[in-house]
Amino acid sequence: MSQKLIVILSFFIIFSCSKSNDVNKIIPKPITKGNSYSLNLGLPELEIPEVNPMTKSKISLGDKLFNDTRFSLTKQVSCSTCHDLKKGLTDNLKVSKGINDLTGTRNAPTIINAAFNTTQFWDGRSPDLEDQATHPFVNPVEMGLIDHAPILEIVRNDPEYNKAFREVFSKSGDQIEITHVVQAIAAFERSLIAGNSRFDRWYFKGDKILSEKEIEGFKTFVGNGRCISCHVIEESTALFMDNRFHNVGVGINKLSSQDITRLTEEFMTAKLKRAEVDIKVLKEAKSSELGRFAVTRNLSEMGAFKTPTLRNIGLTAPYMHDGSLATLEEVVEHYNRGGASADDEKITDLLSGGIKPLNLSQEEKENLVAFMKSLTSQRFEQ
């Protein structure tokens, strides 16, 4: 493990758009009506999977499933427990709590705009929202079920669910499968789209709405702060992420070389199934810090985690995959040090290429935080 592994940072990515005649395309191009803009201003058009078209009734069913606590072992935890609309669709906890107040190792990422992620979870172990929705139900530190059978028992025998599934999928009773359940949840999650922040109105429409401090913060964002390397802004849209994985020195700095060598060998030889990885990384703190490597076994992705979107970042503290940084100020300081959360913290040799001390002034750091807070969508500003 003495060789330094470098992950190339990407400045730009291309998002594919739905065909113009796609009846499932629900995200319109931003439209201007005076100073009133589309709620999706600044976002690309969203592709809807052909295997899971969206309808209002399916979204409504997914919303009901998302909030049903009966799908947990204790009947007290639902998807919305960790993804609360009032908290920016997170839980504002360092790491999430599941049944019996059990805690895992990961911070709950927002699912606002998760529809634009090319993979799900911090380590990207799920390829889409449908697959992602299957896992929390059966994770022992989340919803705690042994399998999906209790969920099917409920939806197959609940008259309201039977009526809804019949309307949405033309299925009822024993015809309802877990595939239908997670497709409805995924459809609901794809409806959780939010753009139209003050930044969008300033950057894409020219409104004089940002303060001088925020504008200076934007200059630092694209300049000395080098944030745009991973938190991408395109010509007409901005997701503020690159859908890639980077080792930024969070968590992995705490592991010794002996820990890394031991865990690497364990994962290389164990040939764990994805469901087993899902449980291992949420129950074992040191295994969690392996990041994307635990999924791909690719040494270049050791300690790498997915770039989170910065949209609505002011609502979703604490930050990073382990919730170890409480404020945006702490996040900025981490990067300003070149990948260390404290002055005396030793930076891993596995740090992604391009991360180095920024030497920002105090004013630049304050401006940068102010700019990031301008990324809150109008619907969440209150």
VOLOLUM-169502 format. One record per residue (C-alpha): residue in three letters; x, y, z. Coordinates in nm, 3 decimals. Layout:
{rec "ALA",{X,Y,Z}}
...
//
This chain:
{rec "MET",{0.000,0.000,0.000}}
{rec "SER",{0.297,0.234,-0.033}}
{rec "GLN",{0.212,0.343,-0.387}}
{rec "LYS",{0.011,0.659,-0.407}}
{rec "LEU",{-0.312,0.597,-0.599}}
{rec "ILE",{-0.452,0.883,-0.803}}
{rec "VAL",{-0.808,0.929,-0.917}}
{rec "ILE",{-0.840,1.173,-1.207}}
{rec "LEU",{-1.079,1.459,-1.136}}
{rec "SER",{-1.317,1.552,-1.413}}
{rec "PHE",{-1.409,1.912,-1.494}}
{rec "PHE",{-1.706,1.838,-1.715}}
{rec "ILE",{-1.961,1.564,-1.774}}
{rec "ILE",{-2.239,1.530,-2.030}}
{rec "PHE",{-2.592,1.440,-1.937}}
{rec "SER",{-2.817,1.275,-2.194}}
{rec "CYS",{-3.160,1.428,-2.248}}
{rec "SER",{-3.495,1.268,-2.309}}
{rec "LYS",{-3.623,1.252,-2.665}}
{rec "SER",{-3.856,1.535,-2.749}}
{rec "ASN",{-4.148,1.295,-2.803}}
{rec "ASP",{-4.093,1.100,-2.481}}
{rec "VAL",{-4.429,1.102,-2.304}}
{rec "ASN",{-4.253,1.024,-1.976}}
{rec "LYS",{-4.041,1.340,-1.984}}
{rec "ILE",{-4.179,1.535,-1.691}}
{rec "ILE",{-3.907,1.796,-1.644}}
{rec "PRO",{-3.968,2.090,-1.878}}
{rec "LYS",{-3.707,2.330,-2.003}}
{rec "PRO",{-3.690,2.639,-1.781}}
{rec "ILE",{-3.949,2.893,-1.888}}
{rec "THR",{-3.954,3.261,-1.812}}
{rec "LYS",{-4.266,3.455,-1.723}}
{rec "GLY",{-4.158,3.793,-1.604}}
{rec "ASN",{-3.939,3.722,-1.302}}
{rec "SER",{-4.115,3.391,-1.228}}
{rec "TYR",{-3.914,3.090,-1.339}}
{rec "SER",{-3.964,2.717,-1.361}}
{rec "LEU",{-3.911,2.535,-1.032}}
{rec "ASN",{-3.651,2.333,-1.222}}
{rec "LEU",{-3.447,2.628,-1.346}}
{rec "GLY",{-3.082,2.522,-1.368}}
{rec "LEU",{-3.148,2.148,-1.395}}
{rec "PRO",{-3.112,1.927,-1.702}}
{rec "GLU",{-3.408,1.738,-1.842}}
{rec "LEU",{-3.466,1.413,-1.659}}
{rec "GLU",{-3.471,1.077,-1.833}}
{rec "ILE",{-3.735,0.841,-1.702}}
{rec "PRO",{-3.653,0.469,-1.733}}
{rec "GLU",{-3.871,0.299,-1.993}}
{rec "VAL",{-3.931,0.013,-1.750}}
{rec "ASN",{-4.074,0.248,-1.488}}
{rec "PRO",{-4.277,0.529,-1.647}}
{rec "MET",{-4.406,0.799,-1.413}}
{rec "THR",{-4.769,0.880,-1.347}}
{rec "LYS",{-4.935,1.089,-1.079}}
{rec "SER",{-5.098,0.782,-0.929}}
{rec "LYS",{-4.766,0.595,-0.914}}
{rec "ILE",{-4.596,0.891,-0.747}}
{rec "SER",{-4.881,0.910,-0.493}}
{rec "LEU",{-4.848,0.537,-0.420}}
{rec "GLY",{-4.470,0.575,-0.383}}
{rec "ASP",{-4.522,0.862,-0.139}}
{rec "LYS",{-4.748,0.643,0.077}}
{rec "LEU",{-4.498,0.355,0.072}}
{rec "PHE",{-4.210,0.592,0.149}}
{rec "ASN",{-4.382,0.705,0.469}}
{rec "ASP",{-4.515,0.369,0.592}}
{rec "THR",{-4.348,0.269,0.919}}
{rec "ARG",{-4.504,-0.078,0.905}}
{rec "PHE",{-4.224,-0.186,0.672}}
{rec "SER",{-3.970,-0.193,0.957}}
{rec "LEU",{-3.918,-0.459,1.223}}
{rec "THR",{-4.031,-0.225,1.502}}
{rec "LYS",{-4.309,-0.059,1.298}}
{rec "GLN",{-4.150,0.277,1.384}}
{rec "VAL",{-3.910,0.349,1.096}}
{rec "SER",{-3.989,0.444,0.736}}
{rec "CYS",{-3.786,0.577,0.446}}
{rec "SER",{-3.890,0.926,0.553}}
{rec "THR",{-3.732,0.875,0.896}}
{rec "CYS",{-3.391,0.941,0.739}}
{rec "HIS",{-3.521,1.154,0.451}}
{rec "ASP",{-3.747,1.416,0.606}}
{rec "LEU",{-3.883,1.684,0.374}}
{rec "LYS",{-3.861,1.939,0.657}}
{rec "LYS",{-3.486,1.870,0.684}}
{rec "GLY",{-3.397,1.891,0.317}}
{rec "LEU",{-3.482,1.520,0.276}}
{rec "THR",{-3.208,1.419,0.519}}
{rec "ASP",{-3.227,1.368,0.897}}
{rec "ASN",{-2.962,1.626,1.004}}
{rec "LEU",{-2.790,1.357,1.212}}
{rec "LYS",{-2.420,1.270,1.197}}
{rec "VAL",{-2.512,0.913,1.104}}
{rec "SER",{-2.867,0.789,1.064}}
{rec "LYS",{-3.068,0.601,1.325}}
{rec "GLY",{-3.263,0.290,1.237}}
{rec "ILE",{-3.468,0.049,1.443}}
{rec "ASN",{-3.416,0.064,1.819}}
{rec "ASP",{-3.203,0.376,1.767}}
{rec "LEU",{-2.926,0.166,1.611}}
{rec "THR",{-2.672,0.375,1.424}}
{rec "GLY",{-2.471,0.287,1.118}}
{rec "THR",{-2.161,0.450,0.974}}
{rec "ARG",{-2.302,0.675,0.703}}
{rec "ASN",{-2.469,1.014,0.691}}
{rec "ALA",{-2.804,1.019,0.511}}
{rec "PRO",{-2.757,1.205,0.181}}
{rec "THR",{-3.039,1.421,0.054}}
{rec "ILE",{-3.261,1.263,-0.207}}
{rec "ILE",{-3.353,1.599,-0.357}}
{rec "ASN",{-3.239,1.560,-0.720}}
{rec "ALA",{-3.120,1.202,-0.652}}
{rec "ALA",{-3.293,1.122,-0.980}}
{rec "PHE",{-2.988,1.271,-1.155}}
{rec "ASN",{-2.742,1.037,-0.980}}
{rec "THR",{-2.597,0.769,-1.207}}
{rec "THR",{-2.545,0.550,-0.898}}
{rec "GLN",{-2.697,0.554,-0.551}}
{rec "PHE",{-2.548,0.545,-0.197}}
{rec "TRP",{-2.221,0.713,-0.100}}
{rec "ASP",{-2.022,0.428,-0.253}}
{rec "GLY",{-2.244,0.385,-0.558}}
{rec "ARG",{-2.330,0.024,-0.481}}
{rec "SER",{-2.678,0.057,-0.631}}
{rec "PRO",{-2.718,0.133,-1.001}}
{rec "ASP",{-3.054,0.309,-0.974}}
{rec "LEU",{-3.329,0.424,-0.741}}
{rec "GLU",{-3.527,0.103,-0.787}}
{rec "ASP",{-3.238,-0.113,-0.665}}
{rec "GLN",{-3.149,0.130,-0.387}}
{rec "ALA",{-3.499,0.112,-0.244}}
{rec "THR",{-3.471,-0.263,-0.184}}
{rec "HIS",{-3.179,-0.241,0.063}}
{rec "PRO",{-3.277,-0.032,0.370}}
{rec "PHE",{-3.573,-0.264,0.442}}
{rec "VAL",{-3.341,-0.560,0.506}}
{rec "ASN",{-3.041,-0.386,0.660}}
{rec "PRO",{-3.010,-0.478,1.030}}
{rec "VAL",{-2.921,-0.123,1.138}}
{rec "GLU",{-3.188,0.044,0.925}}
{rec "MET",{-3.533,-0.115,0.900}}
{rec "GLY",{-3.425,-0.457,1.019}}
{rec "LEU",{-3.640,-0.702,0.822}}
{rec "ILE",{-3.498,-1.045,0.738}}
{rec "ASP",{-3.648,-1.031,0.390}}
{rec "HIS",{-3.919,-0.847,0.197}}
{rec "ALA",{-4.197,-1.093,0.285}}
{rec "PRO",{-4.351,-0.874,0.562}}
{rec "ILE",{-4.383,-0.585,0.318}}
{rec "LEU",{-4.563,-0.801,0.065}}
{rec "GLU",{-4.789,-0.938,0.340}}
{rec "ILE",{-4.899,-0.582,0.420}}
{rec "VAL",{-4.950,-0.448,0.068}}
{rec "ARG",{-5.124,-0.765,-0.052}}
{rec "ASN",{-5.378,-0.754,0.231}}
{rec "ASP",{-5.430,-0.380,0.280}}
{rec "PRO",{-5.744,-0.271,0.086}}
{rec "GLU",{-5.607,0.076,0.012}}
{rec "TYR",{-5.279,-0.062,-0.121}}
{rec "ASN",{-5.464,-0.323,-0.326}}
{rec "LYS",{-5.673,-0.052,-0.489}}
{rec "ALA",{-5.364,0.163,-0.559}}
{rec "PHE",{-5.154,-0.121,-0.700}}
{rec "ARG",{-5.444,-0.229,-0.919}}
{rec "GLU",{-5.470,0.125,-1.059}}
{rec "VAL",{-5.095,0.173,-1.109}}
{rec "PHE",{-4.972,-0.173,-1.209}}
{rec "SER",{-5.291,-0.368,-1.280}}
{rec "LYS",{-5.185,-0.600,-0.997}}
{rec "SER",{-5.355,-0.693,-0.672}}
{rec "GLY",{-5.327,-0.949,-0.395}}
{rec "ASP",{-5.059,-1.213,-0.453}}
{rec "GLN",{-4.976,-1.055,-0.790}}
{rec "ILE",{-4.802,-0.766,-0.613}}
{rec "GLU",{-4.425,-0.820,-0.596}}
{rec "ILE",{-4.141,-0.624,-0.434}}
{rec "THR",{-4.051,-0.501,-0.784}}
{rec "HIS",{-4.377,-0.308,-0.795}}
{rec "VAL",{-4.319,-0.166,-0.446}}
{rec "VAL",{-3.973,-0.028,-0.525}}
{rec "GLN",{-4.079,0.100,-0.867}}
{rec "ALA",{-4.345,0.312,-0.697}}
{rec "ILE",{-4.097,0.440,-0.437}}
{rec "ALA",{-3.845,0.523,-0.711}}
{rec "ALA",{-4.110,0.710,-0.909}}
{rec "PHE",{-4.190,0.918,-0.602}}
{rec "GLU",{-3.821,0.991,-0.545}}
{rec "ARG",{-3.782,1.102,-0.908}}
{rec "SER",{-4.049,1.362,-0.843}}
{rec "LEU",{-3.833,1.523,-0.572}}
{rec "ILE",{-3.672,1.771,-0.810}}
{rec "ALA",{-3.567,2.121,-0.709}}
{rec "GLY",{-3.374,2.390,-0.892}}
{rec "ASN",{-3.453,2.760,-0.912}}
{rec "SER",{-3.218,2.885,-0.642}}
{rec "ARG",{-3.107,3.245,-0.620}}
{rec "PHE",{-2.784,3.131,-0.791}}
{rec "ASP",{-2.986,2.996,-1.086}}
{rec "ARG",{-3.181,3.318,-1.123}}
{rec "TRP",{-2.855,3.517,-1.113}}
{rec "TYR",{-2.637,3.289,-1.328}}
{rec "PHE",{-2.882,3.163,-1.592}}
{rec "LYS",{-3.127,3.455,-1.608}}
{rec "GLY",{-2.920,3.756,-1.512}}
{rec "ASP",{-3.129,3.866,-1.214}}
{rec "LYS",{-2.938,4.096,-0.982}}
{rec "ILE",{-3.023,3.886,-0.681}}
{rec "LEU",{-2.692,3.776,-0.528}}
{rec "SER",{-2.506,3.991,-0.276}}
{rec "GLU",{-2.154,4.113,-0.344}}
{rec "LYS",{-2.029,3.860,-0.087}}
{rec "GLU",{-2.203,3.574,-0.265}}
{rec "ILE",{-2.070,3.684,-0.604}}
{rec "GLU",{-1.717,3.698,-0.465}}
{rec "GLY",{-1.779,3.352,-0.322}}
{rec "PHE",{-1.871,3.228,-0.669}}
{rec "LYS",{-1.544,3.366,-0.801}}
{rec "THR",{-1.359,3.169,-0.534}}
{rec "PHE",{-1.571,2.861,-0.617}}
{rec "VAL",{-1.453,2.859,-0.979}}
{rec "GLY",{-1.111,3.009,-0.904}}
{rec "ASN",{-0.884,2.967,-0.604}}
{rec "GLY",{-1.120,2.726,-0.431}}
{rec "ARG",{-1.121,2.491,-0.731}}
{rec "CYS",{-1.458,2.355,-0.619}}
{rec "ILE",{-1.586,2.343,-0.976}}
{rec "SER",{-1.346,2.056,-1.050}}
{rec "CYS",{-1.597,1.814,-0.896}}
{rec "HIS",{-1.907,2.028,-0.834}}
{rec "VAL",{-1.974,2.092,-1.200}}
{rec "ILE",{-2.151,2.386,-1.362}}
{rec "GLU",{-2.247,2.339,-1.728}}
{rec "GLU",{-2.334,2.604,-1.985}}
{rec "SER",{-2.709,2.594,-1.924}}
{rec "THR",{-2.746,2.364,-1.622}}
{rec "ALA",{-2.569,2.289,-1.296}}
{rec "LEU",{-2.600,1.976,-1.086}}
{rec "PHE",{-2.298,2.075,-0.873}}
{rec "MET",{-2.167,1.718,-0.883}}
{rec "ASP",{-1.974,1.499,-1.128}}
{rec "ASN",{-2.120,1.154,-1.052}}
{rec "ARG",{-1.766,1.036,-0.975}}
{rec "PHE",{-1.587,0.909,-0.666}}
{rec "HIS",{-1.295,1.082,-0.493}}
{rec "ASN",{-1.079,1.024,-0.188}}
{rec "VAL",{-1.080,1.364,-0.018}}
{rec "GLY",{-0.919,1.254,0.308}}
{rec "VAL",{-1.234,1.214,0.515}}
{rec "GLY",{-1.240,0.902,0.730}}
{rec "ILE",{-0.958,0.720,0.558}}
{rec "ASN",{-0.703,0.953,0.720}}
{rec "LYS",{-0.789,0.779,1.047}}
{rec "LEU",{-0.693,0.432,0.921}}
{rec "SER",{-0.340,0.304,0.968}}
{rec "SER",{-0.152,0.145,0.680}}
{rec "GLN",{-0.194,-0.185,0.865}}
{rec "ASP",{-0.572,-0.136,0.876}}
{rec "ILE",{-0.584,-0.061,0.505}}
{rec "THR",{-0.368,-0.359,0.413}}
{rec "ARG",{-0.573,-0.596,0.631}}
{rec "LEU",{-0.909,-0.472,0.506}}
{rec "THR",{-0.793,-0.472,0.144}}
{rec "GLU",{-0.691,-0.836,0.171}}
{rec "GLU",{-1.019,-0.925,0.342}}
{rec "PHE",{-1.231,-0.768,0.070}}
{rec "MET",{-1.015,-0.904,-0.210}}
{rec "THR",{-1.045,-1.262,-0.086}}
{rec "ALA",{-1.393,-1.269,0.069}}
{rec "LYS",{-1.584,-1.223,-0.260}}
{rec "LEU",{-1.875,-1.072,-0.072}}
{rec "LYS",{-2.210,-1.041,-0.241}}
{rec "ARG",{-2.345,-0.689,-0.274}}
{rec "ALA",{-2.602,-0.745,0.002}}
{rec "GLU",{-2.320,-0.854,0.232}}
{rec "VAL",{-2.119,-0.543,0.144}}
{rec "ASP",{-2.429,-0.336,0.219}}
{rec "ILE",{-2.442,-0.471,0.574}}
{rec "LYS",{-2.066,-0.473,0.635}}
{rec "VAL",{-2.003,-0.109,0.547}}
{rec "LEU",{-2.293,0.010,0.765}}
{rec "LYS",{-2.192,-0.198,1.068}}
{rec "GLU",{-1.811,-0.174,1.062}}
{rec "ALA",{-1.663,0.175,1.082}}
{rec "LYS",{-1.324,0.081,0.940}}
{rec "SER",{-1.478,-0.114,0.651}}
{rec "SER",{-1.698,0.186,0.578}}
{rec "GLU",{-1.392,0.404,0.515}}
{rec "LEU",{-1.288,0.188,0.219}}
{rec "GLY",{-1.556,0.368,0.019}}
{rec "ARG",{-1.596,0.276,-0.346}}
{rec "PHE",{-1.322,0.012,-0.320}}
{rec "ALA",{-1.554,-0.209,-0.112}}
{rec "VAL",{-1.784,-0.224,-0.416}}
{rec "THR",{-1.541,-0.242,-0.709}}
{rec "ARG",{-1.224,-0.390,-0.548}}
{rec "ASN",{-1.044,-0.129,-0.759}}
{rec "LEU",{-0.742,-0.005,-0.562}}
{rec "SER",{-0.757,0.334,-0.731}}
{rec "GLU",{-1.093,0.389,-0.557}}
{rec "MET",{-0.971,0.318,-0.205}}
{rec "GLY",{-1.139,0.562,0.034}}
{rec "ALA",{-1.328,0.730,-0.250}}
{rec "PHE",{-1.686,0.847,-0.206}}
{rec "LYS",{-1.937,0.998,-0.445}}
{rec "THR",{-1.932,1.373,-0.495}}
{rec "PRO",{-2.251,1.502,-0.331}}
{rec "THR",{-2.456,1.774,-0.493}}
{rec "LEU",{-2.418,2.119,-0.341}}
{rec "ARG",{-2.775,2.213,-0.423}}
{rec "ASN",{-2.966,2.286,-0.101}}
{rec "ILE",{-2.643,2.222,0.090}}
{rec "GLY",{-2.738,2.482,0.350}}
{rec "LEU",{-3.022,2.252,0.464}}
{rec "THR",{-2.837,1.922,0.494}}
{rec "ALA",{-2.577,1.953,0.772}}
{rec "PRO",{-2.374,1.772,0.894}}
{rec "TYR",{-2.154,1.690,0.598}}
{rec "MET",{-1.941,1.422,0.432}}
{rec "HIS",{-2.015,1.050,0.415}}
{rec "ASP",{-1.963,1.007,0.790}}
{rec "GLY",{-2.122,1.334,0.903}}
{rec "SER",{-1.790,1.428,1.063}}
{rec "LEU",{-1.796,1.794,0.956}}
{rec "ALA",{-2.071,1.985,1.132}}
{rec "THR",{-2.076,2.306,0.928}}
{rec "LEU",{-1.994,2.437,0.583}}
{rec "GLU",{-1.716,2.638,0.746}}
{rec "GLU",{-1.557,2.311,0.862}}
{rec "VAL",{-1.591,2.165,0.514}}
{rec "VAL",{-1.414,2.463,0.360}}
{rec "GLU",{-1.137,2.438,0.621}}
{rec "HIS",{-1.092,2.068,0.539}}
{rec "TYR",{-1.026,2.145,0.173}}
{rec "ASN",{-0.824,2.453,0.257}}
{rec "ARG",{-0.584,2.226,0.450}}
{rec "GLY",{-0.558,2.002,0.146}}
{rec "GLY",{-0.763,1.711,0.277}}
{rec "ALA",{-0.735,1.721,0.656}}
{rec "SER",{-1.005,1.797,0.911}}
{rec "ALA",{-0.755,1.918,1.175}}
{rec "ASP",{-0.416,2.089,1.166}}
{rec "ASP",{-0.241,1.785,1.316}}
{rec "GLU",{-0.419,1.523,1.103}}
{rec "LYS",{-0.195,1.314,0.882}}
{rec "ILE",{-0.318,1.310,0.523}}
{rec "THR",{-0.343,0.970,0.355}}
{rec "ASP",{-0.112,0.880,0.069}}
{rec "LEU",{-0.424,0.758,-0.111}}
{rec "LEU",{-0.567,1.109,-0.153}}
{rec "SER",{-0.713,1.178,-0.496}}
{rec "GLY",{-0.495,1.372,-0.733}}
{rec "GLY",{-0.556,1.746,-0.749}}
{rec "ILE",{-0.639,1.792,-0.381}}
{rec "LYS",{-0.384,2.019,-0.219}}
{rec "PRO",{-0.380,2.315,0.022}}
{rec "LEU",{-0.577,2.611,-0.115}}
{rec "ASN",{-0.432,2.892,0.097}}
{rec "LEU",{-0.761,3.082,0.097}}
{rec "SER",{-0.790,3.400,0.298}}
{rec "GLN",{-1.048,3.426,0.575}}
{rec "GLU",{-1.256,3.654,0.356}}
{rec "GLU",{-1.245,3.405,0.067}}
{rec "LYS",{-1.360,3.125,0.297}}
{rec "GLU",{-1.648,3.331,0.432}}
{rec "ASN",{-1.752,3.435,0.082}}
{rec "LEU",{-1.741,3.074,-0.036}}
{rec "VAL",{-1.978,2.963,0.240}}
{rec "ALA",{-2.211,3.252,0.160}}
{rec "PHE",{-2.217,3.147,-0.206}}
{rec "MET",{-2.303,2.785,-0.123}}
{rec "LYS",{-2.598,2.903,0.082}}
{rec "SER",{-2.733,3.074,-0.230}}
{rec "LEU",{-2.791,2.728,-0.381}}
{rec "THR",{-3.108,2.666,-0.179}}
{rec "SER",{-3.408,2.615,-0.405}}
{rec "GLN",{-3.682,2.874,-0.375}}
{rec "ARG",{-3.933,2.615,-0.253}}
{rec "PHE",{-3.707,2.544,0.047}}
{rec "GLU",{-3.595,2.899,0.128}}
{rec "GLN",{-3.857,2.940,0.400}}
//
